[in-house]
């Protein structure tokens, strides 16, 4: 059954396909014929279809207001007992500083978050930043 259907499809395609050598030669001959173009005088008198928008530096754009991004500078100085010393204040998880919430306190850094961004602060690689408590024996 499958063979009969495939043979019927193939024979239909072959009957309807009019790609003989003569038809291909005719198509190539039509492609090579020189076509008439538009006269230069006609092109000179046509109106340019493209629109160019020029931006005036003196006029502010109503649709794209300038958004000034202010970079908040925060410095992590130390981490001890689950608290972080940021810009001269000891902070705990959930505390607010300069519009950010302290979300995570790790061993070498903290994660702060506000509505739009996440800020990660890390301790410097200097060993003097790590507070170590040693017991005297």
C-alpha positions in Angstrom: 0.0 0.0 0.0 2.8 2.4 0.9 4.6 1.6 -2.3 1.5 2.3 -4.4 1.0 5.7 -2.7 4.6 6.7 -3.1 4.6 5.7 -6.7 1.4 7.7 -7.3 3.0 10.8 -5.7 6.2 10.4 -7.7 4.4 10.0 -11.0 2.2 13.1 -10.2 5.3 15.1 -9.5 7.0 14.0 -12.7 3.9 14.7 -14.9 3.4 18.2 -13.4 7.1 19.1 -13.4 7.8 20.9 -16.6 11.5 21.2 -16.2 12.8 20.0 -19.5 16.1 21.1 -20.9 14.3 23.4 -23.3 12.3 25.1 -20.5 15.5 25.7 -18.4 17.3 27.2 -21.5 14.3 29.5 -22.0 14.4 30.7 -18.4 18.1 31.4 -18.6 17.7 33.3 -21.8 15.0 35.5 -20.2 17.2 36.2 -17.2 20.1 37.3 -19.5 17.9 39.7 -21.5 18.6 43.4 -20.7 15.8 45.0 -18.7 14.6 48.5 -19.0 15.4 50.7 -16.0 14.1 54.0 -14.8 15.4 57.1 -16.5 17.8 59.4 -14.5 15.5 62.4 -15.1 12.7 60.4 -13.4 14.9 59.6 -10.5 15.9 63.2 -10.0 12.3 64.4 -9.8 11.2 61.8 -7.3 10.7 62.6 -3.6 13.0 60.8 -1.2 10.9 58.2 0.6 13.1 58.0 3.7 12.6 60.2 6.8 15.6 61.3 8.8 15.1 62.5 12.3 17.7 65.0 13.5 18.1 65.4 17.3 18.4 68.8 18.7 20.8 69.0 21.6 19.1 72.0 23.1 15.7 70.3 23.4 15.2 67.5 25.9 13.4 64.4 24.6 10.0 63.9 26.3 9.9 60.2 25.8 13.4 59.4 27.0 14.1 61.4 30.2 17.7 61.4 31.4 18.1 58.9 34.2 21.0 59.8 36.4 22.5 56.7 38.0 24.1 57.5 41.3 26.7 55.0 42.4 26.5 54.3 46.1 30.0 53.7 47.6 30.0 51.2 50.4 33.0 49.6 52.0 33.1 46.4 54.0 35.7 46.7 56.7 35.2 43.5 58.9 33.0 40.5 59.5 32.6 39.0 63.0 30.0 36.8 64.8 27.5 37.1 62.0 27.8 40.9 61.8 29.4 43.1 59.2 31.2 46.4 59.8 30.1 48.6 56.8 31.1 52.2 56.6 31.7 52.6 60.3 28.5 50.7 61.5 28.0 47.2 62.7 25.2 45.7 60.7 23.1 42.5 61.0 21.1 40.6 58.4 18.0 42.7 57.5 19.5 46.1 58.4 19.3 49.0 56.0 22.2 51.1 54.8 22.0 53.8 52.0 18.9 52.3 50.5 20.1 48.7 50.5 19.1 45.8 52.7 21.7 43.5 54.1 20.6 40.1 52.8 23.6 37.8 53.4 26.7 37.8 55.6 29.4 35.3 54.7 32.9 34.7 55.9 34.6 37.0 53.3 31.7 39.1 52.0 28.2 40.4 52.2 25.2 40.8 49.8 23.1 44.0 49.7 19.9 44.4 47.7 17.6 47.3 46.8 14.7 47.4 44.4 16.8 47.4 41.2 20.2 45.9 41.9 22.3 43.6 44.0 25.6 44.8 45.4 28.3 42.4 46.7 31.0 43.6 49.0 34.1 41.7 49.8 36.8 42.1 52.4 40.2 43.2 51.0 42.8 40.4 50.8 44.8 42.0 53.5 44.9 39.8 56.6 44.5 42.9 58.8 40.8 43.0 57.9 40.0 39.7 59.4 39.3 39.9 63.1 40.5 36.8 64.9 39.9 36.1 68.5 42.5 34.0 70.1 42.1 32.5 73.5 45.0 32.8 75.9 46.2 29.6 77.5 
